[in-house]
């Protein structure tokens, strides 16, 4: 057997314990090197952090603007509503956050939700943020809605306003109590007193959601007194209830129950008015459809608008007024391409028919008929035929001579009014064309003050009491009244002020048309 000389110690293979110790030393050295490198990397990262953050944000915004980023809503969190019920807020926004599947769609939905909550008019501010969802559910987000409820639930205002449809000026005021029961309910009381002794008092409540009803509801009690002695020899007093049954962006349905009284304290009214003096019950259902795609209500330059209003009176078989009333109104605006000018046109029509047997021989109620004239804006007013510049309120159309009053029967003397009572028409048609343009001075342009030129025309006809047999389309068109003029418009935040010079182009006997300056204060609402 060969001799096996012992191996020197420095050449001998390491033992297991020596191998382990050596490995530990190498590992510790490596870890120290890695820690040093990591610390150096962190220092570099901290130095470059702002730059990288900007680049990261730019990348995110670039991706949001170009590519859809998929996301799903995990939860909707509501904060800040100490008095308002969660169910009220949820009902306004719940349908908006179910459909979005991308961040872009979610941002658009949040914008709509913000507008809806502000429209409730019970919050001072509304903010909506998108927060990250749970870590275990990637690709989700939480929608956080934070509201600040109105610090003062009681608000009020008072002012002096022009009301051409109810004769000249009036002093008006209102008081509102918001969110009394936490259902975003608004209780209000309003009053108006006119220089012509007209009076209006009303109180009511508006609720955006009531249990499972998906649309706002409202109820209102009112008392209204108007003086039409100067135009039609009667005073009108209305007392009743109004219920809002449906209210959306385009549709509005309401029911009205009114006790109406017509009186003539002068005892000089015409036979047409005297036959209608006394009490009547008005039980009516009213539906209005409205769509407005114009870019502005105060100075439209493009778009269109349409409204249709239908009213049926005589419901529940009450012994009162029975009629069907229909109105249409169509508007269009288009830019002209110079001086910031725009061309506006409008066409309105309305008709009222009595309901019952032999309806062509029946009479319609004078206050429910159509009247033309007054100082309402041609552009702003939307809802049916009414405005005809250059003519007095209730200043044209079918009329009847006022009665003769015997002051001294013994001497046989008498006094006869030289005026006529305007009794309104069962058919009304109006049309207008208006061109608005900037004024040359920069100070006017900066303030929004601009000029306009207009032409308008309209006519009324009586169809009830058998007059429909005498109606002629050719004669109706030939007897159109018309006017033209120019003016300056001062738009404000809440209404539109017009100073117009009107020239009457065509009028007939007993019409109250006049050339000259007219002032108009019109609200776009």
C-alpha positions in Angstrom: 0.0 0.0 0.0 1.4 3.4 -0.9 2.4 5.7 1.9 0.1 8.7 2.4 2.1 11.6 3.7 0.2 14.1 5.8 -1.0 17.3 3.9 0.4 20.5 5.3 -2.1 22.6 7.3 -1.9 25.6 5.1 -2.8 23.4 2.1 -5.4 21.3 3.8 -9.1 21.8 2.8 -11.1 23.9 5.3 -13.4 22.2 7.7 -17.2 22.7 7.7 -17.0 25.2 10.5 -14.3 27.1 8.7 -16.3 27.1 5.5 -19.4 28.6 7.4 -17.3 31.3 9.1 -15.8 32.2 5.8 -19.2 32.5 4.1 -20.5 34.7 6.9 -17.6 37.0 6.5 -18.1 37.3 2.7 -21.9 37.8 3.3 -21.4 40.6 5.8 -18.9 42.3 3.5 -21.4 42.1 0.6 -24.3 43.4 2.8 -22.1 46.3 3.9 -21.3 47.1 0.2 -25.0 46.8 -0.7 -26.1 49.1 2.1 -23.6 51.7 1.1 -24.7 51.5 -2.5 -28.5 51.7 -1.5 -27.8 54.7 0.7 -26.0 56.4 -2.2 -29.0 55.6 -4.4 -31.4 57.0 -1.9 -29.4 60.2 -1.7 -29.4 60.5 -5.5 -33.2 59.8 -5.6 -33.9 62.5 -3.0 -31.9 64.9 -5.1 -33.9 64.0 -8.3 -37.3 63.7 -6.5 -38.8 67.0 -7.6 -37.8 66.5 -11.2 -39.1 63.0 -11.3 -42.3 64.0 -9.6 -43.0 66.7 -12.3 -42.3 64.2 -15.0 -44.6 61.6 -13.3 -47.4 64.1 -13.1 -46.9 65.2 -16.7 -47.1 61.5 -17.7 -50.3 61.0 -15.8 -51.9 64.1 -17.3 -50.8 63.1 -20.7 -52.3 59.6 -20.3 -55.6 61.0 -18.9 -55.9 63.3 -21.9 -55.2 60.7 -24.5 -55.8 57.2 -23.3 -58.8 55.9 -21.2 -57.7 54.9 -17.7 -59.9 52.1 -16.4 -61.2 52.5 -12.8 -64.1 51.3 -10.8 -65.9 53.1 -8.0 -65.6 51.1 -4.7 -67.5 53.4 -2.4 -69.1 56.9 -2.1 -68.3 58.7 1.2 -70.3 61.6 2.4 -68.9 64.1 4.9 -70.0 67.4 6.5 -73.8 66.9 6.4 -74.7 67.3 10.1 -78.4 68.1 9.3 -79.0 67.0 5.8 -80.0 63.4 5.5 -77.6 61.0 3.7 -80.5 59.7 1.6 -81.1 63.1 0.1 -77.5 63.5 -1.1 -77.4 59.8 -2.3 -80.6 60.2 -4.3 -79.1 63.2 -6.2 -75.8 61.4 -7.1 -76.3 57.7 -6.9 -77.1 57.1 -10.5 -74.0 59.1 -11.7 -71.3 56.8 -10.2 -72.7 53.5 -11.4 -71.8 53.7 -15.1 -68.3 55.3 -15.2 -65.6 52.8 -16.1 -62.7 55.3 -16.8 -61.2 58.2 -14.9 -62.4 60.6 -17.6 -66.0 59.4 -17.2 -65.7 59.6 -13.5 -64.5 63.2 -13.5 -67.4 64.2 -15.8 -69.8 62.5 -13.4 -68.3 64.2 -10.4 -68.8 67.6 -12.2 -72.5 66.9 -12.7 -72.9 65.7 -9.1 -71.3 68.9 -7.9 -73.8 71.0 -9.9 -76.8 68.9 -8.7 -75.9 69.4 -5.1 -75.3 73.1 -5.5 -78.8 73.4 -7.1 -80.4 72.2 -3.9 -79.5 75.6 -2.5 -78.8 74.3 1.1 -75.0 74.1 0.9 -72.5 76.9 1.0 -69.9 74.8 -0.8 -69.5 71.3 -2.3 -66.2 69.5 -3.1 -65.7 66.1 -4.6 -62.4 64.2 -4.6 -61.3 60.8 -5.9 -59.3 58.8 -3.4 -57.5 55.5 -3.8 -59.6 52.4 -3.1 -58.6 49.5 -0.8 -55.1 48.1 -1.4 -56.5 44.6 -1.8 -58.8 45.9 -4.7 -56.5 47.4 -7.3 -58.0 49.7 -9.9 -60.7 51.0 -7.6 -61.4 54.5 -6.2 -63.5 56.0 -3.4 -65.6 59.1 -4.2 -65.4 61.5 -1.3 -68.2 64.2 -1.2 -67.7 66.9 1.4 -70.4 69.5 1.9 -70.6 72.7 4.0 -74.2 73.3 5.0 -75.5 76.9 4.9 -74.3 78.8 8.0 -77.5 80.9 8.0 -80.6 78.9 6.9 -82.8 82.1 6.9 -82.3 84.4 3.9 -84.4 87.2 2.4 -84.3 90.0 -0.2 -86.3 93.0 -1.2 -86.3 95.2 -4.3 -88.2 97.2 -6.8 -89.0 95.6 -10.1 -90.8 96.3 -13.4 -93.7 94.0 -14.2 -95.1 94.9 -17.6 -97.6 92.1 -17.6 -99.1 93.3 -14.3 -98.8 97.0 -14.9 -95.6 98.9 -14.3 -93.6 98.8 -11.1 -93.8 96.8 -7.9 -92.1 96.4 -4.5 -91.2 92.8 -3.9 -89.7 90.8 -1.0 -89.2 87.2 0.0 -88.1 85.2 3.0 -86.6 81.7 2.8 -86.0 79.1 5.5 -83.7 76.3 4.2 -83.4 72.7 5.2 -85.8 72.9 8.2 -86.2 69.1 8.5 -83.0 68.0 6.8 -84.6 67.0 3.5 -83.2 70.0 1.6 -86.7 71.4 2.0 -87.1 75.2 1.3 -89.9 77.1 2.9 -90.6 80.5 1.5 -93.0 83.5 1.9 -93.1 86.2 -0.7 -95.1 89.4 -1.2 -95.4 92.1 -3.9 -97.2 95.4 -3.9 -97.6 97.4 -7.1 -98.0 101.1 -7.5 -101.3 100.2 -9.3 -102.7 98.6 -6.1 -101.9 95.1 -7.3 -101.0 92.7 -4.4 -99.5 89.3 -4.3 -98.8 87.2 -1.2 -97.7 83.5 -1.3 -96.2 80.9 0.9 -95.1 77.4 0.1 -92.6 74.6 0.4 -90.3 72.9 -2.1 -88.8 69.4 -1.6 -86.3 67.9 -4.0 -87.0 64.3 -3.1 -89.9 62.8 -1.2 -89.5 59.1 -0.4 -89.6 57.1 -3.7 -90.8 60.0 -5.8 -87.9 60.7 -8.3 -88.7 64.4 -9.0 -89.1 67.5 -6.8 -92.5 68.3 -5.3 -93.9 71.7 -4.3 -97.0 73.1 -2.7 -98.0 76.8 -2.5 -100.9 78.8 -1.2 -101.4 82.3 -2.8 -103.5 85.4 -2.8 -103.2 87.6 -5.9 -105.0 90.9 -6.6 -104.6 92.8 -9.9 -106.1 96.0 -11.2 -107.0 95.9 -14.9 -109.5 98.8 -14.7 -107.4 101.0 -17.0 -107.3 98.4 -19.8 -110.3 96.2 -19.3 -112.5 97.7 -16.6 -112.2 95.0 -14.0 -110.2 94.0 -10.9 -109.1 90.4 -10.5 -108.6 88.5 -7.2 -107.2 85.0 -7.1 -107.0 82.8 -4.0 -105.9 79.1 -4.2 -103.4 76.3 -4.1 -100.8 75.2 -6.6 -99.1 71.8 -6.5 -95.9 71.0 -8.5 -96.2 67.3 -9.5 -93.3 66.9 -11.9 -90.2 69.1 -12.5 -87.2 68.1 -14.6 -84.9 70.0 -17.0 -87.4 69.9 -19.8 -90.8 68.9 -18.3 -93.0 70.6 -15.7 -96.4 69.4 -14.5 -98.6 71.3 -12.0 -102.2 71.4 -10.7 -103.9 74.6 -9.8 -107.1 75.0 -7.8 -108.2 78.7 -7.7 -111.1 80.7 -6.6 -111.3 83.7 -8.9 -113.4 86.9 -8.4 -113.9 89.7 -11.0 -115.3 93.0 -10.0 -116.0 96.4 -11.5 -116.1 99.2 -8.9 -116.5 101.9 -11.6 -119.6 100.3 -13.0 -118.5 101.4 -16.4 -117.3 98.1 -17.9 -118.4 97.1 -21.4 -121.1 94.4 -21.9 -118.4 91.8 -22.7 -116.8 92.3 -19.3 -120.0 92.7 -17.3 -121.2 89.2 -18.4 -118.1 87.7 -16.7 -118.2 89.6 -13.4 -118.5 87.4 -10.3 -117.0 84.2 -8.9 -115.5 81.2 -10.8 -113.6 78.1 -9.9 -110.4 77.3 -11.9 -109.4 73.6 -11.5 -106.6 73.2 -14.1 -103.8 70.8 -15.0 -100.8 72.5 -16.7 -98.0 70.8 -18.6 -94.9 72.7 -20.0 -92.2 71.3 -22.2 -89.1 73.5 -22.7 -85.8 73.1 -24.3 -83.2 75.9 -24.6 -80.0 75.3 -26.5 -79.0 79.0 -26.8 -75.6 80.0 -25.6 -77.0 82.9 -23.5 -80.4 84.0 -22.2 -79.5 87.7 -22.1 -77.7 88.0 -25.4 -78.0 84.8 -27.5 -75.7 84.5 -30.5 -76.3 80.9 -31.5 -78.6 78.0 -30.8 -82.4 77.5 -30.5 -85.1 77.3 -28.0 -88.6 75.8 -28.0 -91.5 75.7 -25.5 -94.9 74.2 -25.5 -97.5 74.8 -22.8 -100.8 73.0 -22.5 -103.5 73.7 -19.9 -106.8 71.8 -19.3 -109.4 73.4 -17.0 -112.5 71.9 -15.6 -111.2 68.8 -13.9 -113.0 66.8 -11.2 -116.3 67.8 -12.8 -116.3 71.0 -10.7 -118.8 73.7 -11.8 -116.3 76.1 -13.0 -114.3 77.2 -16.0 -113.8 74.6 -18.7 -111.3 75.2 -21.5 -108.2 74.0 -23.3 -105.3 76.4 -23.8 -102.2 75.8 -25.9 -99.1 77.9 -26.6 -96.0 77.4 -28.7 -92.8 79.5 -28.8 -89.8 78.9 -31.1 -86.6 80.9 -31.1 -83.3 80.7 -33.1 -80.1 82.7 -33.0 -77.1 82.8 -35.4 -73.8 84.8 -35.5 -73.3 87.2 -38.4 -69.5 87.3 -38.3 -69.0 91.1 -37.8 -69.1 93.5 -34.9 -69.9 90.5 -32.7 -73.4 90.7 -34.3 -76.1 88.1 -34.0 -79.5 87.6 -35.7 -82.4 86.4 -33.6 -85.8 85.4 -34.8 -88.9 84.1 -33.0 -92.4 82.9 -33.7 -95.1 82.4 -31.1 -98.7 81.2 -31.3 -101.5 80.4 -28.9 -105.2 79.4 -28.9 -107.9 78.8 -26.3 -111.1 76.8 -26.8 -114.1 76.4 -24.4 -115.0 72.8 -23.5 -118.6 71.5 -23.6 -121.5 70.9 -25.9 -121.7 73.4 -28.8 -118.4 74.7 -27.7 -118.2 77.1 -30.7 -121.0 79.1 -29.2 -119.6 79.2 -25.7 -117.5 82.0 -24.3 -114.0 81.8 -22.9 -112.9 83.6 -19.7 -111.4 87.0 -20.3 -108.4 86.6 -17.9 -107.4 83.4 -19.7 -107.4 84.9 -23.2 -104.3 86.3 -24.9 -103.3 89.9 -24.8 -100.5 91.7 -26.7 -98.5 94.8 -26.0 -96.3 95.9 -23.2 -92.6 96.4 -22.7 -91.3 92.8 -22.3 -88.1 91.9 -24.1 -88.6 90.2 -27.5 -85.5 88.0 -27.0 -85.7 87.1 -23.3 -89.3 86.2 -22.9 -90.1 82.6 -23.8 -93.4 81.0 -23.2 -96.0 82.2 -25.7 -97.3 85.3 -27.5 -97.4 88.5 -25.4 -94.8 91.1 -26.3 -95.3 93.7 -29.0 -93.1 96.7 -28.6 -94.6 100.2 -29.4 -98.0 99.2 -28.0 -99.4 99.7 -24.5 -100.1 96.7 -22.3 -103.4 95.2 -23.5 -103.3 97.9 -26.2 -104.7 96.1 -29.3 -107.1 93.5 -30.5 -110.8 92.8 -29.9 -112.4 95.5 -27.8 -115.9 96.6 -26.6 -117.2 100.1 -25.8 -117.6 100.9 -22.2 -121.1 101.6 -20.8 -122.9 105.0 -20.4 -123.5 106.1 -16.8 -126.5 108.2 -15.9 -125.4 110.6 -13.1 -128.6 112.5 -12.7 -131.8 110.6 -13.8 -134.0 113.6 -13.2 -132.1 115.8 -15.6 -131.3 113.0 -17.9 -127.6 113.8 -18.1 -125.1 111.0 -18.7 -121.4 110.4 -18.9 -120.0 108.1 -21.6 -116.5 106.7 -21.4 -114.4 107.5 -24.5 -112.4 104.3 -23.9 -112.8 100.7 -24.9 -112.3 97.6 -22.9 -109.7 95.3 -24.5 -111.2 91.8 -24.1 -108.4 89.7 -25.5 -108.3 87.1 -28.2 -108.8 83.4 -28.5 -106.1 83.2 -31.2 -102.8 85.0 -31.0 -99.7 85.1 -33.2 -96.5 87.1 -32.9 -93.2 87.2 -34.7 -90.0 89.2 -34.4 -86.5 89.7 -35.9 -83.7 91.3 -33.9 -80.1 92.1 -34.8 -77.7 92.8 -31.9 -74.3 94.3 -32.3 -71.4 95.8 -30.4 -71.1 99.6 -29.9 -67.9 101.3 -31.2 -66.6 102.5 -27.7 -64.4 100.0 -25.9 -65.9 101.0 -22.5 -69.3 99.8 -23.7 -68.0 96.6 -25.1 -66.1 95.8 -21.8 -69.4 96.4 -19.8 -71.4 94.2 -22.2 -73.5 97.2 -23.3 -74.6 96.8 -26.9 -77.1 98.0 -29.4 -79.9 96.3 -31.4 -82.4 96.9 -34.1 -85.7 95.0 -34.3 -89.0 94.6 -36.1 -92.0 92.8 -34.6 -95.6 92.0 -35.6 -98.6 90.3 -34.1 -102.4 90.0 -34.1 -105.3 88.7 -32.1 -108.7 87.2 -33.2 -111.9 86.1 -31.4 -113.1 82.6 -32.1 -115.6 81.9 -29.3 -119.3 82.9 -29.1 -119.7 81.8 -32.8 -117.1 84.2 -34.1 -115.1 81.3 -35.6 -117.6 81.3 -38.5 -116.5 84.8 -39.4 -112.8 84.0 -39.1 -110.7 84.6 -42.3 -107.0 83.7 -42.6 -106.5 86.4 -45.3 -108.1 89.1 -43.1 -106.2 87.9 -40.0 -102.9 88.3 -41.9 -103.9 91.7 -43.3 -104.7 93.1 -39.9 -101.4 92.3 -38.3 -100.0 95.2 -36.2 -96.3 95.9 -36.5 -93.5 98.1 -35.2 -89.8 98.7 -35.6 -87.0 100.4 -33.7 -83.5 100.6 -32.3 -82.2 100.6 -28.8 -79.4 100.1 -26.3 -79.2 97.1 -24.0 -77.6 97.0 -20.6 -77.3 93.4 -19.4 -76.9 92.8 -15.7 -76.4 89.6 -13.7 -80.1 89.2 -13.0 -82.1 91.0 -15.7 -81.8 92.9 -19.0 -82.5 96.6 -19.3 -83.5 98.0 -22.7 -83.9 101.6 -23.8 -85.7 101.5 -27.1 -87.0 104.0 -29.6 -90.1 102.4 -31.1 -91.9 103.4 -34.3 -95.4 101.9 -35.0 -95.6 100.8 -38.6 -99.2 99.6 -38.6 -102.1 100.0 -36.2 -105.9 100.2 -36.4 -108.7 102.1 -34.8 -108.8 102.0 -31.0 -105.3 100.5 -30.8 -103.0 102.1 -28.3 -99.7 102.3 -30.2 -97.3 105.2 -29.8 -94.0 106.3 -31.2 -91.2 107.2 -28.7 -88.9 105.9 -26.0 -89.7 102.8 -24.1 -87.9 101.3 -21.1 -87.9 97.5 -20.5 -86.7 95.5 -17.5 -86.9 91.8 -18.3 -85.7 88.7 -16.6 -84.4 85.8 -18.7 -86.0 83.2 -16.4 
